[in-house]
């Protein structure tokens, strides 16, 4: 098939491009490189099945494709709060443009939504039927509400125009190709530990998260796109729940770091608990995560260790 991946040079998008190319599809990667990196897709540039287009999906684009994986949007607080108006434009205008494209060429479109649609949940773990507890005027709302509107647009284009849609809700995902200054907890802790710097925990560290390795997410995403008679939304995440303090201690142990843990005030609207109910993914996709946290962290630590070494060598050469 001819497939477009928005945000294809990003952390998740680049892994998805790898999978699609390996399956023999012709892949068009769209990215404006706000958070994406050419390094993430450099190895694909000479592949005949891969094409890179620098494009901001806030603007329409004319393509002839069979499938659209809509992954474009900054996903870490550091990035999405840098330009909150642009963030919500990406979710709203970008989704409208991708749905318009899908409607015109009769393509199937999959939206990468997020567990952030549940906000600071009052229901635990979170099933897809839960409507969430989101602050619509908070500092995180440009991302949270942007994705909620994107889901609304997907459903309305489906109901009104018969567009073939899929919606996945992605829970905390980590792995190689996360940016060093990503601002998300796994990358923060690993980079700090590798440099023997203080590891910063916001709040008391008792808040919980569920961490899935990127390969598990890509497998579920690919399966979801192949399904018929199921549009979602469906939770994609690892139901194993850890406190932030437990994560920090595990990273320090795996790195063999001399880092100390320090505590800072909790950011506003930071969720106290986050854990997916993946019953629906098990039933409809025959999927469950297979990579435990320790194994995934080892792979991610090796990636950041190599990245930091390369940066240090470049600094010495300069």
N, C-alpha and C positions, 0 to 999 in steps of 0.2 A: 504493500500500500504506500501511498504518498502521504506522509505524516508531518504535521507542523508541531513544534514544541515551543511555546512562548516561555521566555525565561530559560531557554535551553543551555545557556552558558553559566547558569547559576549552580549552586550546590546540588540541589535535587534534579534540576533539569538536565544537567550534564550526564548524570548517572542514567537518567531515562533515555537520553540520546544514545548512550553506549548500548543499552539493552535493545532499543529499536533497530539500530544499525546491525547489531549481531543477529537479529531475527530476519534480516534481509530487506527491511523497509527502506524506502527513500525518505530521508529525514531533512526537513528544513528547520533550522534553529533560528528563532527570532530572539534578539536580546538588545537592550539599549546600553548594557554594561554599567548600569548604576551600581549593582551589587555583583553582577556576573563577572567572569574573568575569561579571557581567551586561553589562559593556561589550562582551564578546565576542559576545553574541547580541542586543544591544540593537536592532540593525537588523532583527531578525526578529520582534520582539514584536508588531508590528501586522500580521503576515502571517497570513492565515486558515488557512494550512497548518501553523502552528507553535504549539506549546503548551509552556509552561515549568512544571515542577513542582519545587519545592524538596523534595528527598527524599534521605535517606541510605540507600543500597542495602544496608547492613547489616541494615536492617529490610525485611521483605517488602512488596510492593506488588501490588495487583490491577489489571491492565490487560487490555484486549483488543487485541492487536497481531499483525501478520504477521511482523515481523522485529525482532530485538534486536541492536543494535551495543553491545557491552559494553566501554566505554572508561574507566570510572570507576576511578581509582587515582592517587594522587600519584606522579609519575614522575621527579622530580629528587631527588638525595640530600638536599638541604636540607629538602625537604618530607616525603619518606617516612621520614627518620630523626627528624623532629620528634616524631612519635608512632608508633613502630614497631609497637606492638600494634594500633593502629587501621589501619595500613597493611596488615598481614597479614589482619586481619578483613575489610577491604574486598575483598581478593583471594579469600579463602576463603568467608566468609558471603555477600558480594555475589554471587559467582559461583554459589553454591548457590541463592540467591534468584532470579537471572536464569534459571538452568536449570530451576528449579521452575516459573517463569512460562512458559517455553518449552514445557515438558512439558504443562502444563495446557491451553494454548491452541493447541498444535501450531505454534508459531512457529519460524522458523530463527534461531539465535543465533550471532553471531560474537564471538569473544574477541580483544581486542587484547592479545596477549602481547608478549614483549620479547626482544631479543637477550641480555638479562641472564640468561636461562636457561642460556646457554653459560658464564657466569662468566668466569674468566680462562682463555681457551681454550688447549688444547694442540694443537688442530687449526686450520689456517689456510689459506684462509678457512673459515668455518663453514658446513657443509651441515646441512640439517634432521635428518639421520641422526645427527649428533654429540650425545652425551648431556650434554656439558658438564663443567665443572670448577668447582663452586660450593662455597664455604665455608658450611655450613649453620648455623653459629653466629656468623658475622661480623656487622658493623654494617650491611652491605648486604643481609643474608639476609631481612629482613622483606619486601623487595621481590622479590629474586631467587627465593627459595623460595616466596613467596606466588604468584607467577606460575606457577611449576612445578606447585604444587598445583592452581591454577586449570586448567591444561592437563589434569592428571589427572582432575579433576572433569568436564571437558568430555567426555573420552574415555569415562569410566565411565557417564555419563548416556546417551551415544550407544550404547554397547554394551549396557547393561542395559535402557534404556527407549526406545531408538530415537529419541532427540532429534536433530533436524537441526542439526548444528553445523559451524562453520568456525573455524579457528585461524590467526591471522597472528602472525608474530614481527617486531616493529618494531625496526629499527636506528635509530641516532641521527637524529632529525628536528628541523628548525629552520624558522623562518619567522615572519611576523607573528603577533601574539597570544601569543607567549611572554611570561611575566611578567618585569618588570625584575629582580626579585630571585629569579629562577628557580633559579639555582645551576648551570645547565648551561653547558657551555663556550662555546657560540656566543653566547648572550645575555650571559654574563659579559664576554667579550672585547669585544663590540660596545659595551656600556654603558660599560665602562672606557675604550675608545678614544674614544668620543664626548665623554667628559668629560675627556680628556687625563690620565687617571689611569694609574698603573702597571698593566700587564697581568700578572695573576698566573698563572703556570704551576706546576702541582704536579708534582714530579719534574723530570726533565731535558727534558721536552717531546718525548721520542723515542717515547712511546706513540702508537699510531695509532688513528684512528677513521674511519668512513665516514659522511659527512653527506648526508642526503637532504632536499630541499626538501618542505615540507608538501603541496604540490599533487600531487607524484608519489605520496606515500603515500595520499592520499585516492582518487586514481584506481585504485590497486591494490586498496585496501580495497573500493571499490564493485564492481570487477570480481569480486573473490573472493566477495562475497555473492550475485552472480548465477549463479555456477557450479553445476553439478549433478555429482554423483558425484565430488566432490573436497572433502575436509574439511581437508586440511593435516596438520600445520602447514606454513606456507610463509613463507620469509624475504622481508620487504619492506624493502629498503634500497638504497643506492647503493654499488656495489662499488668506486668510486674511493676509494683509501685515502690519507689525509694524516696527517702527524705533527701533534701539538698545536702544536708550534713553527711549522710551516708555516701552520697556521690563524691563529695570532696575527699572524704577519708579513703575511699577506694582508689581515686585518681592518685593521691599522694603515695599510697602503698604500691600501686602498679608502676609509677614513675621512679619510686625510690627517692622521692624529693625531700628536701629539708624545709619545705614551705610550712609556714604556720597559718592557721585559720584566723581571720579577723572578721568582725561583724560590723555591718553598716545598716542604716535604716532601710526598711522595706519600701520599695517603690509603690506608688499609689496604684490601687486596683490589681495588684499582683495576686493571682489565684492561690488560695490556701491548699487546694487539692486538685489533682488532675489525673484521672485514670479512665481509660476507655473500656466500655463494654463492647467486646468484639464478637458477640454471639452472632450478629448478622453477617459479619465477614466470614466467620467459620461456616455458616450455613449456606450462603449464596456464592462465596468465592472459593470455598474449601481451602481457606488460608488461615494460617496462624504464624506468628513470628517464630523464627528458628534460631536466631543468634542471641545468646545471653549477653547481659551487660558487660561482664568481664571480658569476654571474647571481642566484642565490638570496641570496647575501650582500648584494648591492646592494639588493634588495627588503627584506630584513630590517633593514638599516642605516637605510633610509628610514623604516621603521615606528618603530624605536626613537628616531630623531632627532625625529620628530613627537611621540612620547609624552613624551620628556624636555622638549621645548619647551613642551608643554601643562602639564606639572607645574611648570616654572619660572614660567610665566605665572600659574598658580594661587597659587604661593607669593608672587609679587609683589603680587597682588590682596589677599591676606590681610594 
